[in-house]
Amino acid sequence: MSYQVDFKSILIGFLSAALLIGAFSFKDEASEKEGRYQTSVAESGVVILDTKTGAYIMSMNLSNYNWQKGDFSTTHRLSKAK
């Protein structure tokens, strides 16, 4: 029994494999947007966090709508400097 494999068959096999890998590697962009923002509510206030960028807004006194903006990288850098 002798098997012969020609260049055309190998090329078709590699291109088919590349097409399948490429087709399965794409992510659905809509699925990333779900759950991007997280909210934490307590008696002392509200924090809304953007989990993708690390930015947040918070209010410790909901009666006067005093919202403060920030991000975790700046907050972390400032806390290490003290």
mmCIF file of the N, C-alpha and C atoms, coordinates in Angstrom:
data_MODEL
# 
_entry.id   MODEL 
# 
loop_
_atom_site.group_PDB 
_atom_site.id 
_atom_site.type_symbol 
_atom_site.label_atom_id 
_atom_site.label_alt_id 
_atom_site.label_comp_id 
_atom_site.label_asym_id 
_atom_site.label_entity_id 
_atom_site.label_seq_id 
_atom_site.pdbx_PDB_ins_code 
_atom_site.Cartn_x 
_atom_site.Cartn_y 
_atom_site.Cartn_z 
_atom_site.occupancy 
_atom_site.B_iso_or_equiv 
_atom_site.pdbx_formal_charge 
_atom_site.auth_seq_id 
_atom_site.auth_comp_id 
_atom_site.auth_asym_id 
_atom_site.auth_atom_id 
_atom_site.pdbx_PDB_model_num 
ATOM 1   N N  . MET A 1 1  ? 0.824   -1.184 0.000  1.00 0.00 ? 1  MET A N  1 
ATOM 2   C CA . MET A 1 1  ? 0.000   0.000  0.000  1.00 0.00 ? 1  MET A CA 1 
ATOM 3   C C  . MET A 1 1  ? 0.868   1.247  0.000  1.00 0.00 ? 1  MET A C  1 
ATOM 4   N N  . SER A 1 2  ? 0.689   2.033  -0.969 1.00 0.00 ? 2  SER A N  1 
ATOM 5   C CA . SER A 1 2  ? 1.461   3.254  -1.092 1.00 0.00 ? 2  SER A CA 1 
ATOM 6   C C  . SER A 1 2  ? 0.491   4.430  -1.170 1.00 0.00 ? 2  SER A C  1 
ATOM 7   N N  . TYR A 1 3  ? 0.736   5.410  -0.293 1.00 0.00 ? 3  TYR A N  1 
ATOM 8   C CA . TYR A 1 3  ? -0.110  6.599  -0.279 1.00 0.00 ? 3  TYR A CA 1 
ATOM 9   C C  . TYR A 1 3  ? 0.646   7.739  -0.938 1.00 0.00 ? 3  TYR A C  1 
ATOM 10  N N  . GLN A 1 4  ? -0.056  8.471  -1.759 1.00 0.00 ? 4  GLN A N  1 
ATOM 11  C CA . GLN A 1 4  ? 0.537   9.645  -2.368 1.00 0.00 ? 4  GLN A CA 1 
ATOM 12  C C  . GLN A 1 4  ? -0.294  10.866 -1.980 1.00 0.00 ? 4  GLN A C  1 
ATOM 13  N N  . VAL A 1 5  ? 0.399   11.880 -1.508 1.00 0.00 ? 5  VAL A N  1 
ATOM 14  C CA . VAL A 1 5  ? -0.255  13.127 -1.141 1.00 0.00 ? 5  VAL A CA 1 
ATOM 15  C C  . VAL A 1 5  ? 0.346   14.215 -2.017 1.00 0.00 ? 5  VAL A C  1 
ATOM 16  N N  . ASP A 1 6  ? -0.510  14.890 -2.731 1.00 0.00 ? 6  ASP A N  1 
ATOM 17  C CA . ASP A 1 6  ? -0.005  15.942 -3.606 1.00 0.00 ? 6  ASP A CA 1 
ATOM 18  C C  . ASP A 1 6  ? -0.101  17.311 -2.916 1.00 0.00 ? 6  ASP A C  1 
ATOM 19  N N  . PHE A 1 7  ? 0.570   18.266 -3.495 1.00 0.00 ? 7  PHE A N  1 
ATOM 20  C CA . PHE A 1 7  ? 0.640   19.615 -2.928 1.00 0.00 ? 7  PHE A CA 1 
ATOM 21  C C  . PHE A 1 7  ? -0.741  20.264 -2.830 1.00 0.00 ? 7  PHE A C  1 
ATOM 22  N N  . LYS A 1 8  ? -1.591  20.018 -3.790 1.00 0.00 ? 8  LYS A N  1 
ATOM 23  C CA . LYS A 1 8  ? -2.932  20.607 -3.817 1.00 0.00 ? 8  LYS A CA 1 
ATOM 24  C C  . LYS A 1 8  ? -3.765  20.137 -2.620 1.00 0.00 ? 8  LYS A C  1 
ATOM 25  N N  . SER A 1 9  ? -3.681  18.875 -2.275 1.00 0.00 ? 9  SER A N  1 
ATOM 26  C CA . SER A 1 9  ? -4.424  18.348 -1.129 1.00 0.00 ? 9  SER A CA 1 
ATOM 27  C C  . SER A 1 9  ? -3.922  18.940 0.190  1.00 0.00 ? 9  SER A C  1 
ATOM 28  N N  . ILE A 1 10 ? -2.605  19.075 0.315  1.00 0.00 ? 10 ILE A N  1 
ATOM 29  C CA . ILE A 1 10 ? -2.030  19.670 1.534  1.00 0.00 ? 10 ILE A CA 1 
ATOM 30  C C  . ILE A 1 10 ? -2.462  21.125 1.656  1.00 0.00 ? 10 ILE A C  1 
ATOM 31  N N  . LEU A 1 11 ? -2.430  21.856 0.578  1.00 0.00 ? 11 LEU A N  1 
ATOM 32  C CA . LEU A 1 11 ? -2.830  23.260 0.582  1.00 0.00 ? 11 LEU A CA 1 
ATOM 33  C C  . LEU A 1 11 ? -4.299  23.408 0.953  1.00 0.00 ? 11 LEU A C  1 
ATOM 34  N N  . ILE A 1 12 ? -5.162  22.596 0.399  1.00 0.00 ? 12 ILE A N  1 
ATOM 35  C CA . ILE A 1 12 ? -6.596  22.639 0.728  1.00 0.00 ? 12 ILE A CA 1 
ATOM 36  C C  . ILE A 1 12 ? -6.806  22.306 2.206  1.00 0.00 ? 12 ILE A C  1 
ATOM 37  N N  . GLY A 1 13 ? -6.070  21.349 2.737  1.00 0.00 ? 13 GLY A N  1 
ATOM 38  C CA . GLY A 1 13 ? -6.181  20.995 4.153  1.00 0.00 ? 13 GLY A CA 1 
ATOM 39  C C  . GLY A 1 13 ? -5.765  22.129 5.069  1.00 0.00 ? 13 GLY A C  1 
ATOM 40  N N  . PHE A 1 14 ? -4.630  22.763 4.783  1.00 0.00 ? 14 PHE A N  1 
ATOM 41  C CA . PHE A 1 14 ? -4.176  23.882 5.600  1.00 0.00 ? 14 PHE A CA 1 
ATOM 42  C C  . PHE A 1 14 ? -5.123  25.072 5.520  1.00 0.00 ? 14 PHE A C  1 
ATOM 43  N N  . LEU A 1 15 ? -5.618  25.373 4.338  1.00 0.00 ? 15 LEU A N  1 
ATOM 44  C CA . LEU A 1 15 ? -6.558  26.494 4.197  1.00 0.00 ? 15 LEU A CA 1 
ATOM 45  C C  . LEU A 1 15 ? -7.876  26.208 4.921  1.00 0.00 ? 15 LEU A C  1 
ATOM 46  N N  . SER A 1 16 ? -8.332  24.976 4.864  1.00 0.00 ? 16 SER A N  1 
ATOM 47  C CA . SER A 1 16 ? -9.555  24.609 5.581  1.00 0.00 ? 16 SER A CA 1 
ATOM 48  C C  . SER A 1 16 ? -9.369  24.736 7.091  1.00 0.00 ? 16 SER A C  1 
ATOM 49  N N  . ALA A 1 17 ? -8.232  24.285 7.595  1.00 0.00 ? 17 ALA A N  1 
ATOM 50  C CA . ALA A 1 17 ? -7.938  24.394 9.024  1.00 0.00 ? 17 ALA A CA 1 
ATOM 51  C C  . ALA A 1 17 ? -7.838  25.867 9.445  1.00 0.00 ? 17 ALA A C  1 
ATOM 52  N N  . ALA A 1 18 ? -7.192  26.692 8.629  1.00 0.00 ? 18 ALA A N  1 
ATOM 53  C CA . ALA A 1 18 ? -7.070  28.119 8.937  1.00 0.00 ? 18 ALA A CA 1 
ATOM 54  C C  . ALA A 1 18 ? -8.436  28.797 8.944  1.00 0.00 ? 18 ALA A C  1 
ATOM 55  N N  . LEU A 1 19 ? -9.297  28.409 8.034  1.00 0.00 ? 19 LEU A N  1 
ATOM 56  C CA . LEU A 1 19 ? -10.642 28.973 7.983  1.00 0.00 ? 19 LEU A CA 1 
ATOM 57  C C  . LEU A 1 19 ? -11.437 28.590 9.227  1.00 0.00 ? 19 LEU A C  1 
ATOM 58  N N  . LEU A 1 20 ? -11.350 27.353 9.651  1.00 0.00 ? 20 LEU A N  1 
ATOM 59  C CA . LEU A 1 20 ? -12.071 26.922 10.855 1.00 0.00 ? 20 LEU A CA 1 
ATOM 60  C C  . LEU A 1 20 ? -11.546 27.615 12.103 1.00 0.00 ? 20 LEU A C  1 
ATOM 61  N N  . ILE A 1 21 ? -10.238 27.708 12.234 1.00 0.00 ? 21 ILE A N  1 
ATOM 62  C CA . ILE A 1 21 ? -9.655  28.389 13.399 1.00 0.00 ? 21 ILE A CA 1 
ATOM 63  C C  . ILE A 1 21 ? -10.049 29.860 13.402 1.00 0.00 ? 21 ILE A C  1 
ATOM 64  N N  . GLY A 1 22 ? -10.011 30.494 12.249 1.00 0.00 ? 22 GLY A N  1 
ATOM 65  C CA . GLY A 1 22 ? -10.411 31.900 12.159 1.00 0.00 ? 22 GLY A CA 1 
ATOM 66  C C  . GLY A 1 22 ? -11.878 32.105 12.477 1.00 0.00 ? 22 GLY A C  1 
ATOM 67  N N  . ALA A 1 23 ? -12.726 31.199 12.032 1.00 0.00 ? 23 ALA A N  1 
ATOM 68  C CA . ALA A 1 23 ? -14.161 31.338 12.278 1.00 0.00 ? 23 ALA A CA 1 
ATOM 69  C C  . ALA A 1 23 ? -14.494 31.183 13.758 1.00 0.00 ? 23 ALA A C  1 
ATOM 70  N N  . PHE A 1 24 ? -13.798 30.310 14.463 1.00 0.00 ? 24 PHE A N  1 
ATOM 71  C CA . PHE A 1 24 ? -14.096 30.084 15.879 1.00 0.00 ? 24 PHE A CA 1 
ATOM 72  C C  . PHE A 1 24 ? -13.381 31.056 16.809 1.00 0.00 ? 24 PHE A C  1 
ATOM 73  N N  . SER A 1 25 ? -12.457 31.838 16.312 1.00 0.00 ? 25 SER A N  1 
ATOM 74  C CA . SER A 1 25 ? -11.704 32.734 17.184 1.00 0.00 ? 25 SER A CA 1 
ATOM 75  C C  . SER A 1 25 ? -12.359 34.103 17.366 1.00 0.00 ? 25 SER A C  1 
ATOM 76  N N  . PHE A 1 26 ? -13.365 34.443 16.585 1.00 0.00 ? 26 PHE A N  1 
ATOM 77  C CA . PHE A 1 26 ? -14.012 35.738 16.726 1.00 0.00 ? 26 PHE A CA 1 
ATOM 78  C C  . PHE A 1 26 ? -14.912 35.751 17.952 1.00 0.00 ? 26 PHE A C  1 
ATOM 79  N N  . LYS A 1 27 ? -14.875 36.888 18.687 1.00 0.00 ? 27 LYS A N  1 
ATOM 80  C CA . LYS A 1 27 ? -15.723 37.045 19.855 1.00 0.00 ? 27 LYS A CA 1 
ATOM 81  C C  . LYS A 1 27 ? -16.930 37.887 19.479 1.00 0.00 ? 27 LYS A C  1 
ATOM 82  N N  . ASP A 1 28 ? -18.012 37.642 20.181 1.00 0.00 ? 28 ASP A N  1 
ATOM 83  C CA . ASP A 1 28 ? -19.215 38.430 19.998 1.00 0.00 ? 28 ASP A CA 1 
ATOM 84  C C  . ASP A 1 28 ? -19.079 39.705 20.820 1.00 0.00 ? 28 ASP A C  1 
ATOM 85  N N  . GLU A 1 29 ? -19.064 40.858 20.175 1.00 0.00 ? 29 GLU A N  1 
ATOM 86  C CA . GLU A 1 29 ? -18.878 42.132 20.876 1.00 0.00 ? 29 GLU A CA 1 
ATOM 87  C C  . GLU A 1 29 ? -20.030 42.441 21.819 1.00 0.00 ? 29 GLU A C  1 
ATOM 88  N N  . ALA A 1 30 ? -21.218 41.989 21.521 1.00 0.00 ? 30 ALA A N  1 
ATOM 89  C CA . ALA A 1 30 ? -22.373 42.275 22.371 1.00 0.00 ? 30 ALA A CA 1 
ATOM 90  C C  . ALA A 1 30 ? -22.246 41.600 23.725 1.00 0.00 ? 30 ALA A C  1 
ATOM 91  N N  . SER A 1 31 ? -21.605 40.459 23.792 1.00 0.00 ? 31 SER A N  1 
ATOM 92  C CA . SER A 1 31 ? -21.495 39.750 25.065 1.00 0.00 ? 31 SER A CA 1 
ATOM 93  C C  . SER A 1 31 ? -20.570 40.475 26.038 1.00 0.00 ? 31 SER A C  1 
ATOM 94  N N  . GLU A 1 32 ? -19.605 41.260 25.544 1.00 0.00 ? 32 GLU A N  1 
ATOM 95  C CA . GLU A 1 32 ? -18.730 42.010 26.432 1.00 0.00 ? 32 GLU A CA 1 
ATOM 96  C C  . GLU A 1 32 ? -19.448 43.158 27.112 1.00 0.00 ? 32 GLU A C  1 
ATOM 97  N N  . LYS A 1 33 ? -20.430 43.728 26.453 1.00 0.00 ? 33 LYS A N  1 
ATOM 98  C CA . LYS A 1 33 ? -21.119 44.875 27.015 1.00 0.00 ? 33 LYS A CA 1 
ATOM 99  C C  . LYS A 1 33 ? -22.053 44.485 28.153 1.00 0.00 ? 33 LYS A C  1 
ATOM 100 N N  . GLU A 1 34 ? -22.472 43.239 28.204 1.00 0.00 ? 34 GLU A N  1 
ATOM 101 C CA . GLU A 1 34 ? -23.330 42.792 29.287 1.00 0.00 ? 34 GLU A CA 1 
ATOM 102 C C  . GLU A 1 34 ? -22.494 42.645 30.552 1.00 0.00 ? 34 GLU A C  1 
ATOM 103 N N  . GLY A 1 35 ? -22.957 43.237 31.626 1.00 0.00 ? 35 GLY A N  1 
ATOM 104 C CA . GLY A 1 35 ? -22.246 43.132 32.884 1.00 0.00 ? 35 GLY A CA 1 
ATOM 105 C C  . GLY A 1 35 ? -21.039 44.042 32.998 1.00 0.00 ? 35 GLY A C  1 
ATOM 106 N N  . ARG A 1 36 ? -20.940 45.035 32.130 1.00 0.00 ? 36 ARG A N  1 
ATOM 107 C CA . ARG A 1 36 ? -19.783 45.922 32.179 1.00 0.00 ? 36 ARG A CA 1 
ATOM 108 C C  . ARG A 1 36 ? -19.822 46.827 33.406 1.00 0.00 ? 36 ARG A C  1 
ATOM 109 N N  . TYR A 1 37 ? -20.993 47.250 33.800 1.00 0.00 ? 37 TYR A N  1 
ATOM 110 C CA . TYR A 1 37 ? -21.138 48.156 34.940 1.00 0.00 ? 37 TYR A CA 1 
ATOM 111 C C  . TYR A 1 37 ? -21.655 47.390 36.146 1.00 0.00 ? 37 TYR A C  1 
ATOM 112 N N  . GLN A 1 38 ? -21.057 47.641 37.305 1.00 0.00 ? 38 GLN A N  1 
ATOM 113 C CA . GLN A 1 38 ? -21.503 47.025 38.549 1.00 0.00 ? 38 GLN A CA 1 
ATOM 114 C C  . GLN A 1 38 ? -21.870 48.126 39.523 1.00 0.00 ? 38 GLN A C  1 
ATOM 115 N N  . THR A 1 39 ? -22.937 47.887 40.254 1.00 0.00 ? 39 THR A N  1 
ATOM 116 C CA . THR A 1 39 ? -23.434 48.872 41.204 1.00 0.00 ? 39 THR A CA 1 
ATOM 117 C C  . THR A 1 39 ? -23.438 48.270 42.597 1.00 0.00 ? 39 THR A C  1 
ATOM 118 N N  . SER A 1 40 ? -23.005 49.053 43.561 1.00 0.00 ? 40 SER A N  1 
ATOM 119 C CA . SER A 1 40 ? -23.054 48.644 44.961 1.00 0.00 ? 40 SER A CA 1 
ATOM 120 C C  . SER A 1 40 ? -23.812 49.721 45.730 1.00 0.00 ? 40 SER A C  1 
ATOM 121 N N  . VAL A 1 41 ? -24.876 49.294 46.394 1.00 0.00 ? 41 VAL A N  1 
ATOM 122 C CA . VAL A 1 41 ? -25.724 50.227 47.137 1.00 0.00 ? 41 VAL A CA 1 
ATOM 123 C C  . VAL A 1 41 ? -25.692 49.835 48.605 1.00 0.00 ? 41 VAL A C  1 
ATOM 124 N N  . ALA A 1 42 ? -25.465 50.822 49.470 1.00 0.00 ? 42 ALA A N  1 
ATOM 125 C CA . ALA A 1 42 ? -25.469 50.605 50.912 1.00 0.00 ? 42 ALA A CA 1 
ATOM 126 C C  . ALA A 1 42 ? -26.148 51.798 51.563 1.00 0.00 ? 42 ALA A C  1 
ATOM 127 N N  . GLU A 1 43 ? -26.298 51.745 52.867 1.00 0.00 ? 43 GLU A N  1 
ATOM 128 C CA . GLU A 1 43 ? -26.917 52.871 53.583 1.00 0.00 ? 43 GLU A CA 1 
ATOM 129 C C  . GLU A 1 43 ? -26.076 54.130 53.470 1.00 0.00 ? 43 GLU A C  1 
ATOM 130 N N  . SER A 1 44 ? -24.768 53.958 53.343 1.00 0.00 ? 44 SER A N  1 
ATOM 131 C CA . SER A 1 44 ? -23.879 55.112 53.299 1.00 0.00 ? 44 SER A CA 1 
ATOM 132 C C  . SER A 1 44 ? -23.741 55.724 51.911 1.00 0.00 ? 44 SER A C  1 
ATOM 133 N N  . GLY A 1 45 ? -24.186 55.041 50.850 1.00 0.00 ? 45 GLY A N  1 
ATOM 134 C CA . GLY A 1 45 ? -24.077 55.619 49.518 1.00 0.00 ? 45 GLY A CA 1 
ATOM 135 C C  . GLY A 1 45 ? -24.129 54.598 48.401 1.00 0.00 ? 45 GLY A C  1 
ATOM 136 N N  . VAL A 1 46 ? -23.787 55.073 47.192 1.00 0.00 ? 46 VAL A N  1 
ATOM 137 C CA . VAL A 1 46 ? -23.844 54.260 45.982 1.00 0.00 ? 46 VAL A CA 1 
ATOM 138 C C  . VAL A 1 46 ? -22.514 54.389 45.243 1.00 0.00 ? 46 VAL A C  1 
ATOM 139 N N  . VAL A 1 47 ? -22.031 53.255 44.691 1.00 0.00 ? 47 VAL A N  1 
ATOM 140 C CA . VAL A 1 47 ? -20.841 53.258 43.835 1.00 0.00 ? 47 VAL A CA 1 
ATOM 141 C C  . VAL A 1 47 ? -21.207 52.533 42.549 1.00 0.00 ? 47 VAL A C  1 
ATOM 142 N N  . ILE A 1 48 ? -20.926 53.170 41.395 1.00 0.00 ? 48 ILE A N  1 
ATOM 143 C CA . ILE A 1 48 ? -21.141 52.556 40.087 1.00 0.00 ? 48 ILE A CA 1 
ATOM 144 C C  . ILE A 1 48 ? -19.767 52.418 39.434 1.00 0.00 ? 48 ILE A C  1 
ATOM 145 N N  . LEU A 1 49 ? -19.393 51.174 39.106 1.00 0.00 ? 49 LEU A N  1 
ATOM 146 C CA . LEU A 1 49 ? -18.061 50.861 38.601 1.00 0.00 ? 49 LEU A CA 1 
ATOM 147 C C  . LEU A 1 49 ? -18.132 50.382 37.159 1.00 0.00 ? 49 LEU A C  1 
ATOM 148 N N  . ASP A 1 50 ? -17.263 50.925 36.314 1.00 0.00 ? 50 ASP A N  1 
ATOM 149 C CA . ASP A 1 50 ? -17.073 50.430 34.947 1.00 0.00 ? 50 ASP A CA 1 
ATOM 150 C C  . ASP A 1 50 ? -15.958 49.399 35.015 1.00 0.00 ? 50 ASP A C  1 
ATOM 151 N N  . THR A 1 51 ? -16.287 48.110 34.899 1.00 0.00 ? 51 THR A N  1 
ATOM 152 C CA . THR A 1 51 ? -15.302 47.055 35.082 1.00 0.00 ? 51 THR A CA 1 
ATOM 153 C C  . THR A 1 51 ? -14.287 46.983 33.950 1.00 0.00 ? 51 THR A C  1 
ATOM 154 N N  . LYS A 1 52 ? -14.581 47.589 32.815 1.00 0.00 ? 52 LYS A N  1 
ATOM 155 C CA . LYS A 1 52 ? -13.639 47.553 31.697 1.00 0.00 ? 52 LYS A CA 1 
ATOM 156 C C  . LYS A 1 52 ? -12.523 48.591 31.863 1.00 0.00 ? 52 LYS A C  1 
ATOM 157 N N  . THR A 1 53 ? -12.864 49.795 32.302 1.00 0.00 ? 53 THR A N  1 
ATOM 158 C CA . THR A 1 53 ? -11.877 50.867 32.408 1.00 0.00 ? 53 THR A CA 1 
ATOM 159 C C  . THR A 1 53 ? -11.398 51.123 33.835 1.00 0.00 ? 53 THR A C  1 
ATOM 160 N N  . GLY A 1 54 ? -12.152 50.680 34.845 1.00 0.00 ? 54 GLY A N  1 
ATOM 161 C CA . GLY A 1 54 ? -11.794 50.941 36.231 1.00 0.00 ? 54 GLY A CA 1 
ATOM 162 C C  . GLY A 1 54 ? -12.310 52.278 36.735 1.00 0.00 ? 54 GLY A C  1 
ATOM 163 N N  . ALA A 1 55 ? -13.045 53.012 35.903 1.00 0.00 ? 55 ALA A N  1 
ATOM 164 C CA . ALA A 1 55 ? -13.604 54.295 36.319 1.00 0.00 ? 55 ALA A CA 1 
ATOM 165 C C  . ALA A 1 55 ? -14.828 54.049 37.208 1.00 0.00 ? 55 ALA A C  1 
ATOM 166 N N  . TYR A 1 56 ? -15.068 54.962 38.129 1.00 0.00 ? 56 TYR A N  1 
ATOM 167 C CA . TYR A 1 56 ? -16.234 54.834 38.996 1.00 0.00 ? 56 TYR A CA 1 
ATOM 168 C C  . TYR A 1 56 ? -16.805 56.203 39.308 1.00 0.00 ? 56 TYR A C  1 
ATOM 169 N N  . ILE A 1 57 ? -18.072 56.212 39.701 1.00 0.00 ? 57 ILE A N  1 
ATOM 170 C CA . ILE A 1 57 ? -18.705 57.394 40.278 1.00 0.00 ? 57 ILE A CA 1 
ATOM 171 C C  . ILE A 1 57 ? -19.346 56.936 41.575 1.00 0.00 ? 57 ILE A C  1 
ATOM 172 N N  . MET A 1 58 ? -19.330 57.820 42.561 1.00 0.00 ? 58 MET A N  1 
ATOM 173 C CA . MET A 1 58 ? -19.914 57.460 43.846 1.00 0.00 ? 58 MET A CA 1 
ATOM 174 C C  . MET A 1 58 ? -20.577 58.668 44.474 1.00 0.00 ? 58 MET A C  1 
ATOM 175 N N  . SER A 1 59 ? -21.556 58.368 45.290 1.00 0.00 ? 59 SER A N  1 
ATOM 176 C CA . SER A 1 59 ? -22.265 59.400 46.028 1.00 0.00 ? 59 SER A CA 1 
ATOM 177 C C  . SER A 1 59 ? -22.455 58.894 47.449 1.00 0.00 ? 59 SER A C  1 
ATOM 178 N N  . MET A 1 60 ? -21.956 59.656 48.397 1.00 0.00 ? 60 MET A N  1 
ATOM 179 C CA . MET A 1 60 ? -22.110 59.274 49.804 1.00 0.00 ? 60 MET A CA 1 
ATOM 180 C C  . MET A 1 60 ? -23.322 59.933 50.443 1.00 0.00 ? 60 MET A C  1 
ATOM 181 N N  . ASN A 1 61 ? -23.910 60.904 49.762 1.00 0.00 ? 61 ASN A N  1 
ATOM 182 C CA . ASN A 1 61 ? -25.084 61.580 50.292 1.00 0.00 ? 61 ASN A CA 1 
ATOM 183 C C  . ASN A 1 61 ? -26.086 61.706 49.148 1.00 0.00 ? 61 ASN A C  1 
ATOM 184 N N  . LEU A 1 62 ? -27.055 60.823 49.102 1.00 0.00 ? 62 LEU A N  1 
ATOM 185 C CA . LEU A 1 62 ? -27.997 60.802 47.992 1.00 0.00 ? 62 LEU A CA 1 
ATOM 186 C C  . LEU A 1 62 ? -29.031 61.922 48.049 1.00 0.00 ? 62 LEU A C  1 
ATOM 187 N N  . SER A 1 63 ? -29.127 62.609 49.154 1.00 0.00 ? 63 SER A N  1 
ATOM 188 C CA . SER A 1 63 ? -30.137 63.663 49.246 1.00 0.00 ? 63 SER A CA 1 
ATOM 189 C C  . SER A 1 63 ? -29.767 64.911 48.446 1.00 0.00 ? 63 SER A C  1 
ATOM 190 N N  . ASN A 1 64 ? -28.467 65.174 48.235 1.00 0.00 ? 64 ASN A N  1 
ATOM 191 C CA . ASN A 1 64 ? -28.088 66.377 47.485 1.00 0.00 ? 64 ASN A CA 1 
ATOM 192 C C  . ASN A 1 64 ? -27.416 66.057 46.145 1.00 0.00 ? 64 ASN A C  1 
ATOM 193 N N  . TYR A 1 65 ? -27.418 64.797 45.717 1.00 0.00 ? 65 TYR A N  1 
ATOM 194 C CA . TYR A 1 65 ? -26.880 64.376 44.415 1.00 0.00 ? 65 TYR A CA 1 
ATOM 195 C C  . TYR A 1 65 ? -25.440 64.847 44.201 1.00 0.00 ? 65 TYR A C  1 
ATOM 196 N N  . ASN A 1 66 ? -24.606 64.640 45.187 1.00 0.00 ? 66 ASN A N  1 
ATOM 197 C CA . ASN A 1 66 ? -23.202 65.029 45.116 1.00 0.00 ? 66 ASN A CA 1 
ATOM 198 C C  . ASN A 1 66 ? -22.386 63.834 44.617 1.00 0.00 ? 66 ASN A C  1 
ATOM 199 N N  . TRP A 1 67 ? -22.208 63.709 43.298 1.00 0.00 ? 67 TRP A N  1 
ATOM 200 C CA . TRP A 1 67 ? -21.495 62.578 42.701 1.00 0.00 ? 67 TRP A CA 1 
ATOM 201 C C  . TRP A 1 67 ? -20.034 62.936 42.521 1.00 0.00 ? 67 TRP A C  1 
ATOM 202 N N  . GLN A 1 68 ? -19.145 61.990 42.815 1.00 0.00 ? 68 GLN A N  1 
ATOM 203 C CA . GLN A 1 68 ? -17.710 62.174 42.637 1.00 0.00 ? 68 GLN A CA 1 
ATOM 204 C C  . GLN A 1 68 ? -17.202 61.137 41.647 1.00 0.00 ? 68 GLN A C  1 
ATOM 205 N N  . LYS A 1 69 ? -16.339 61.585 40.715 1.00 0.00 ? 69 LYS A N  1 
ATOM 206 C CA . LYS A 1 69 ? -15.764 60.683 39.718 1.00 0.00 ? 69 LYS A CA 1 
ATOM 207 C C  . LYS A 1 69 ? -14.348 60.299 40.119 1.00 0.00 ? 69 LYS A C  1 
ATOM 208 N N  . GLY A 1 70 ? -13.924 59.127 39.640 1.00 0.00 ? 70 GLY A N  1 
ATOM 209 C CA . GLY A 1 70 ? -12.559 58.684 39.892 1.00 0.00 ? 70 GLY A CA 1 
ATOM 210 C C  . GLY A 1 70 ? -12.246 57.447 39.082 1.00 0.00 ? 70 GLY A C  1 
ATOM 211 N N  . ASP A 1 71 ? -11.012 56.975 39.206 1.00 0.00 ? 71 ASP A N  1 
ATOM 212 C CA . ASP A 1 71 ? -10.651 55.700 38.593 1.00 0.00 ? 71 ASP A CA 1 
ATOM 213 C C  . ASP A 1 71 ? -9.658  55.003 39.522 1.00 0.00 ? 71 ASP A C  1 
ATOM 214 N N  . PHE A 1 72 ? -9.623  53.682 39.434 1.00 0.00 ? 72 PHE A N  1 
ATOM 215 C CA . PHE A 1 72 ? -8.845  52.906 40.379 1.00 0.00 ? 72 PHE A CA 1 
ATOM 216 C C  . PHE A 1 72 ? -7.344  53.106 40.230 1.00 0.00 ? 72 PHE A C  1 
ATOM 217 N N  . SER A 1 73 ? -6.851  53.333 39.038 1.00 0.00 ? 73 SER A N  1 
ATOM 218 C CA . SER A 1 73 ? -5.402  53.504 38.885 1.00 0.00 ? 73 SER A CA 1 
ATOM 219 C C  . SER A 1 73 ? -4.930  54.786 39.575 1.00 0.00 ? 73 SER A C  1 
ATOM 220 N N  . THR A 1 74 ? -5.680  55.867 39.442 1.00 0.00 ? 74 THR A N  1 
ATOM 221 C CA . THR A 1 74 ? -5.325  57.119 40.118 1.00 0.00 ? 74 THR A CA 1 
ATOM 222 C C  . THR A 1 74 ? -5.466  56.985 41.624 1.00 0.00 ? 74 THR A C  1 
ATOM 223 N N  . THR A 1 75 ? -6.556  56.373 42.072 1.00 0.00 ? 75 THR A N  1 
ATOM 224 C CA . THR A 1 75 ? -6.783  56.191 43.500 1.00 0.00 ? 75 THR A CA 1 
ATOM 225 C C  . THR A 1 75 ? -5.682  55.332 44.114 1.00 0.00 ? 75 THR A C  1 
ATOM 226 N N  . HIS A 1 76 ? -5.292  54.273 43.418 1.00 0.00 ? 76 HIS A N  1 
ATOM 227 C CA . HIS A 1 76 ? -4.227  53.403 43.920 1.00 0.00 ? 76 HIS A CA 1 
ATOM 228 C C  . HIS A 1 76 ? -2.889  54.129 43.978 1.00 0.00 ? 76 HIS A C  1 
ATOM 229 N N  . ARG A 1 77 ? -2.587  54.894 42.936 1.00 0.00 ? 77 ARG A N  1 
ATOM 230 C CA . ARG A 1 77 ? -1.325  55.644 42.902 1.00 0.00 ? 77 ARG A CA 1 
ATOM 231 C C  . ARG A 1 77 ? -1.274  56.678 44.020 1.00 0.00 ? 77 ARG A C  1 
ATOM 232 N N  . LEU A 1 78 ? -2.376  57.369 44.274 1.00 0.00 ? 78 LEU A N  1 
ATOM 233 C CA . LEU A 1 78 ? -2.409  58.374 45.323 1.00 0.00 ? 78 LEU A CA 1 
ATOM 234 C C  . LEU A 1 78 ? -2.319  57.741 46.715 1.00 0.00 ? 78 LEU A C  1 
ATOM 235 N N  . SER A 1 79 ? -2.939  56.577 46.900 1.00 0.00 ? 79 SER A N  1 
ATOM 236 C CA . SER A 1 79 ? -2.892  55.926 48.204 1.00 0.00 ? 79 SER A CA 1 
ATOM 237 C C  . SER A 1 79 ? -1.491  55.391 48.511 1.00 0.00 ? 79 SER A C  1 
ATOM 238 N N  . LYS A 1 80 ? -0.739  54.984 47.490 1.00 0.00 ? 80 LYS A N  1 
ATOM 239 C CA . LYS A 1 80 ? 0.636   54.504 47.706 1.00 0.00 ? 80 LYS A CA 1 
ATOM 240 C C  . LYS A 1 80 ? 1.585   55.668 47.992 1.00 0.00 ? 80 LYS A C  1 
ATOM 241 N N  . ALA A 1 81 ? 1.250   56.873 47.497 1.00 0.00 ? 81 ALA A N  1 
ATOM 242 C CA . ALA A 1 81 ? 2.108   58.033 47.693 1.00 0.00 ? 81 ALA A CA 1 
ATOM 243 C C  . ALA A 1 81 ? 2.035   58.570 49.115 1.00 0.00 ? 81 ALA A C  1 
ATOM 244 N N  . LYS A 1 82 ? 0.954   58.263 49.821 1.00 0.00 ? 82 LYS A N  1 
ATOM 245 C CA . LYS A 1 82 ? 0.785   58.788 51.207 1.00 0.00 ? 82 LYS A CA 1 
ATOM 246 C C  . LYS A 1 82 ? 1.600   58.027 52.198 1.00 0.00 ? 82 LYS A C  1 
# 
